[in-house]
C-alpha cells in the first residue's frame, strides 16, 4: 500500500476513519502482502519470500528539494537507474 489519508472535505469522517483502520489492520495488510506482493505497513505480516527485504533495497542519493521540476526529476531518476 502506498499510503492512505482522509481529505478535509470528507462527508462521513467516522466511515473514513473506520476504512483507514481496516486498511491498516493485520487482515488487510496480510491480504495486500499475499495477494498483491506489497510491503506491509505494520509489523508481524509475512511477505512474499521473493520480495527483496526493505533493508536490502538500494536507494539513489537524491536531494528531494531537486524534485520540483517534473522533467528534471524524470531525467534524474533515469540517470540513477531508478526509472527507465
Secondary structure by P-SEA (a helix, b strand, c coil): ccccccccccccaaaaaaaaaaaacaaaaaaaaccccccccccccccccccccccccccccccccccccaaaaaaaaaaacccc
